[in-house]
Amino acid sequence: MESINKSKGTYGDTWEHQYRTALAELQSLRDENASLKTKIRRQNREIELWKQQTEMEADVALLENKMGIQEDVTALKDLPDEDDS
């Protein structure tokens, strides 16, 4: 009878250890998942900002072309600054 009780105790201890190990691993995976979701949200925000910036730059270029000031702006960039004299 005593060996049966020892055997049950051993199985119980083994099961409890496996349960705690699985629970710790699950929590670790949940933490990693939350971290990855945060990174994905941050990257999506960056992508959206880049899209907006690209669209804005394209709109500015289109307006400059329509107004014919693209060449004027380029020519102004080539002029020496007043501070350079």
N, C-alpha and C positions, 0 to 999 in steps of 0.2 A: 504494500500500500504506500509505503514511504517513497519508493522509487517512482510510483505513478505521480505522486504529488510533486516530486522533484522534476519529473519530466514535464508536467503541466507548467510548473514555474519557469522552466527553461524556455518552453514554447512561448509563454507569456512575455518573458523578458525579450526574446528574439523578436516577437511581433511588435512589442512596444518600441524597440530600437529601430526596426524597419519603418514603423509609422512615423517616428520623430525624424528620421533621415529623409523620408519622402516629404514630410511637411516642410522641413527646412529647404529642401530642393525646390519645392513648389513656391515658397515665398521668395526664394532667390530668382526664380524665373519670372514671377510677377513683378519684382523690382526691375529686372532687366527689361521686361516688356514696357513698363511705364517709362523707363529711361529712353527706350527706342521711340516710343510714341512722341515724347517731348522733342527728340531730335528731328523726327519727321515733321512735326508741326513747325518747328523753327526753319527747317529747310523749305517747307512750302511757303512760309512767309517771305523768305529770301527770294524764292523764285517769283513770287507775285510782285515783289518790289522791283526785281530786275525787268519783269515784263512791263511794268508801268514806266520804268525809266526808258526802256527801249522804245515804247510807244511814244513817249513824250519827245525823245530825241528825233524820232521819225517825223512827228508832227512839226517840230521846230524846223527840221530840214525842208519839209514840204512848204511851210510858210516862207522860209527864206528863199526857196526857189521861185515861188509864186511872186514874191516881191522883188526878186532880182538882186537881193543883197548878199547872196553867197559870195560872189566875187569881191564885193566891197569889204566884207568881214575878213576874208582871206588877205586882201591887200592891207588892211589895217593891222593885222597881226604881224605882217612883215615890216612895218614901219618901226624905226627905233623909238624907244621910250624917251620921254623928256628927261628922265633921271639919268639916262646913259650919256648925256652930253658932258 
